[in-house]
Amino acid sequence: MQFKPLSHHVFLEPLEEEKVTKSGIVLPETAEKEKPMRGKVLATGPGKLNEKGERVPMSVKVGDTVLFKKYGPDEIEIEGKKYLVGDEDDILAIIE
């Protein structure tokens, strides 16, 4: 299935965070603090329009691994797999 987000929206695949400490202790979800999450960009829209009607290009591209706000993107489920759809503004950084 292919996706083509509109405007400045981004389609992300969430990447699982490490939930085991260096000493091997497994941390429950309740012990985690609110922190940015990681994901892989699967699709992007063309970018939003500015006041002059010109298209502003996206800062991220397909394949980028990014940090995003925990409660920014909306979670959707397609064929049993969870994905995220959000605005480019929900993305905090590109991980290189």
Backbone as CSV, one residue per row, in Angstrom:
resi,resn,N_x,N_y,N_z,CA_x,CA_y,CA_z,C_x,C_y,C_z
1,MET,0.842,-1.166,0.000,0.000,0.000,0.000,0.897,1.243,0.000
2,GLN,0.562,2.218,-0.823,1.354,3.445,-0.900,0.574,4.600,-0.295
3,PHE,1.300,5.559,0.281,0.688,6.712,0.914,1.287,7.972,0.344
4,LYS,0.464,8.978,0.147,0.935,10.279,-0.326,0.312,11.345,0.578
5,PRO,1.047,11.755,1.627,0.532,12.785,2.521,0.329,14.104,1.781
6,LEU,-0.598,14.890,2.264,-0.884,16.192,1.680,-0.167,17.290,2.454
7,SER,0.051,18.416,1.796,0.627,19.612,2.395,1.935,19.312,3.131
8,HIS,2.022,19.641,4.407,3.264,19.474,5.182,3.165,18.288,6.151
9,HIS,2.375,17.286,5.778,2.220,16.111,6.637,3.298,15.067,6.342
10,VAL,3.597,14.266,7.366,4.640,13.253,7.294,4.070,11.934,7.785
11,PHE,4.372,10.861,7.080,3.943,9.510,7.437,5.157,8.800,8.022
12,LEU,5.060,8.353,9.282,6.199,7.792,10.012,5.947,6.360,10.464
13,GLU,7.033,5.600,10.503,7.020,4.281,11.124,7.727,4.436,12.465
14,PRO,7.022,4.221,13.595,7.687,4.376,14.887,8.759,3.313,15.077
15,LEU,9.884,3.722,15.657,10.967,2.789,15.969,10.929,2.523,17.458
16,GLU,11.017,1.261,17.833,10.948,0.873,19.237,12.168,1.382,19.987
17,GLU,11.922,1.928,21.157,12.990,2.413,22.020,13.519,1.262,22.867
18,GLU,14.780,1.337,23.223,15.404,0.357,24.108,14.791,0.507,25.491
19,LYS,14.226,-0.576,26.044,13.577,-0.509,27.345,14.287,-1.369,28.377
20,VAL,15.572,-1.593,28.171,16.385,-2.363,29.101,17.599,-1.504,29.473
21,THR,17.892,-1.403,30.765,19.055,-0.622,31.187,20.333,-1.367,30.818
22,LYS,21.462,-0.674,30.946,22.753,-1.296,30.632,23.026,-2.514,31.501
23,SER,22.474,-2.514,32.711,22.690,-3.653,33.605,21.685,-4.782,33.376
24,GLY,20.782,-4.607,32.400,19.855,-5.676,32.048,18.489,-5.588,32.696
25,ILE,18.197,-4.494,33.384,16.898,-4.335,34.031,15.883,-3.854,32.993
26,VAL,14.755,-4.544,32.898,13.697,-4.164,31.973,12.833,-3.096,32.640
27,LEU,12.650,-1.976,31.940,11.868,-0.868,32.483,10.424,-0.945,32.004
28,PRO,9.448,-0.834,32.914,8.054,-0.787,32.492,7.731,0.566,31.877
29,GLU,6.650,0.652,31.092,6.279,1.911,30.451,6.023,3.008,31.468
30,THR,5.517,2.648,32.660,5.201,3.652,33.672,6.450,4.315,34.231
31,ALA,7.607,3.694,34.087,8.853,4.258,34.601,9.486,5.243,33.633
32,GLU,8.985,5.281,32.410,9.582,6.154,31.404,9.076,7.578,31.540
33,LYS,9.948,8.525,31.314,9.582,9.934,31.311,9.080,10.288,29.923
34,GLU,8.383,11.421,29.851,7.983,11.898,28.538,9.240,12.359,27.815
35,LYS,9.519,11.755,26.697,10.708,12.124,25.943,10.396,12.009,24.458
36,PRO,11.177,12.659,23.621,10.940,12.533,22.186,11.067,11.071,21.748
37,MET,10.336,10.718,20.715,10.370,9.365,20.197,11.059,9.367,18.835
38,ARG,11.470,8.176,18.401,12.161,8.051,17.116,11.235,7.388,16.095
39,GLY,11.467,7.730,14.837,10.704,7.121,13.765,11.429,7.267,12.443
40,LYS,10.966,6.489,11.483,11.531,6.541,10.132,10.488,7.151,9.211
41,VAL,10.904,8.114,8.393,10.000,8.793,7.470,9.719,7.857,6.293
42,LEU,8.437,7.526,6.098,8.032,6.658,4.990,7.509,7.452,3.800
43,ALA,6.910,8.615,4.070,6.378,9.457,2.995,6.210,10.879,3.514
44,THR,6.334,11.844,2.620,6.130,13.249,2.978,5.235,13.906,1.942
45,GLY,4.562,14.956,2.375,3.800,15.765,1.444,4.733,16.711,0.704
46,PRO,4.202,17.500,-0.200,5.041,18.412,-0.987,5.511,19.641,-0.208
47,GLY,4.930,19.917,0.953,5.269,21.103,1.738,4.100,22.065,1.758
48,LYS,4.097,22.975,2.730,2.966,23.903,2.824,3.203,25.136,1.965
49,LEU,2.128,25.850,1.727,2.199,27.080,0.939,2.423,28.266,1.865
50,ASN,3.286,29.208,1.448,3.483,30.417,2.239,2.441,31.467,1.844
51,GLU,2.570,32.666,2.406,1.590,33.728,2.159,1.521,34.140,0.688
52,LYS,2.613,33.938,-0.049,2.660,34.311,-1.465,2.151,33.193,-2.370
53,GLY,1.764,32.057,-1.783,1.293,30.932,-2.575,2.413,30.060,-3.113
54,GLU,3.637,30.271,-2.606,4.786,29.479,-3.043,4.951,28.272,-2.129
55,ARG,5.335,27.165,-2.701,5.516,25.922,-1.940,6.837,25.972,-1.178
56,VAL,6.782,25.742,0.144,7.975,25.678,0.985,8.386,24.213,1.056
57,PRO,9.587,23.857,0.578,9.984,22.443,0.565,10.109,21.869,1.972
58,MET,9.903,20.566,2.077,9.998,19.860,3.358,11.455,19.783,3.808
59,SER,11.667,19.771,5.127,13.014,19.658,5.699,13.461,18.212,5.810
60,VAL,12.505,17.279,5.776,12.825,15.853,5.895,12.501,15.157,4.587
61,LYS,13.131,13.993,4.393,12.874,13.213,3.183,12.641,11.751,3.562
62,VAL,12.119,11.000,2.644,11.864,9.579,2.868,13.176,8.885,3.239
63,GLY,13.136,8.069,4.290,14.310,7.345,4.739,15.002,7.979,5.933
64,ASP,14.709,9.257,6.228,15.312,9.913,7.383,14.813,9.278,8.679
65,THR,15.699,9.171,9.661,15.315,8.785,11.016,15.216,10.074,11.806
66,VAL,14.084,10.270,12.475,13.814,11.544,13.127,13.378,11.370,14.578
67,LEU,13.517,12.450,15.349,12.944,12.554,16.690,11.673,13.372,16.553
68,PHE,10.589,12.932,17.199,9.347,13.679,17.121,8.697,13.759,18.489
69,LYS,7.774,14.694,18.634,7.057,14.883,19.886,6.199,13.658,20.184
70,LYS,6.193,13.231,21.431,5.452,12.033,21.820,3.960,12.165,21.526
71,TYR,3.380,13.308,21.803,1.938,13.473,21.606,1.602,14.314,20.387
72,GLY,2.546,14.471,19.453,2.304,15.259,18.254,1.546,14.506,17.177
73,PRO,2.150,13.479,16.589,1.504,12.769,15.485,0.338,11.899,15.945
74,ASP,-0.591,11.655,15.033,-1.723,10.764,15.297,-1.333,9.342,14.936
75,GLU,-1.740,8.392,15.771,-1.442,6.980,15.518,-2.570,6.366,14.700
76,ILE,-2.196,5.640,13.667,-3.178,4.905,12.866,-2.700,3.465,12.729
77,GLU,-3.630,2.572,12.473,-3.281,1.166,12.294,-3.754,0.725,10.921
78,ILE,-2.837,0.150,10.158,-3.144,-0.328,8.808,-2.656,-1.759,8.705
79,GLU,-3.567,-2.657,8.400,-3.255,-4.079,8.255,-2.492,-4.615,9.467
80,GLY,-2.919,-4.201,10.669,-2.338,-4.701,11.900,-1.028,-4.058,12.325
81,LYS,-0.547,-3.079,11.587,0.711,-2.419,11.925,0.441,-0.955,12.264
82,LYS,1.138,-0.437,13.302,0.928,0.942,13.736,1.865,1.905,13.014
83,TYR,1.287,3.026,12.586,2.024,4.101,11.930,1.634,5.416,12.568
84,LEU,2.355,6.469,12.235,2.060,7.807,12.732,1.944,8.775,11.568
85,VAL,0.985,9.699,11.674,0.830,10.757,10.680,0.798,12.073,11.440
86,GLY,1.679,12.984,11.052,1.732,14.263,11.748,2.213,15.371,10.835
87,ASP,2.318,16.543,11.418,2.832,17.705,10.695,4.352,17.710,10.750
88,GLU,4.954,18.375,9.806,6.406,18.529,9.833,6.833,19.235,11.132
89,ASP,5.971,20.082,11.685,6.272,20.798,12.928,6.389,19.867,14.130
90,ASP,5.850,18.646,14.049,5.967,17.668,15.139,7.373,17.079,15.217
91,ILE,8.155,17.222,14.150,9.502,16.662,14.100,10.480,17.641,14.737
92,LEU,11.271,17.125,15.667,12.225,17.964,16.392,13.610,17.974,15.776
93,ALA,14.044,16.811,15.213,15.402,16.720,14.670,15.526,15.519,13.748
94,ILE,16.512,15.574,12.871,16.887,14.439,12.027,18.101,13.793,12.663
95,ILE,18.061,12.476,12.840,19.193,11.745,13.423,20.109,11.322,12.284
96,GLU,21.363,11.730,12.361,22.320,11.371,11.306,23.263,10.287,11.765
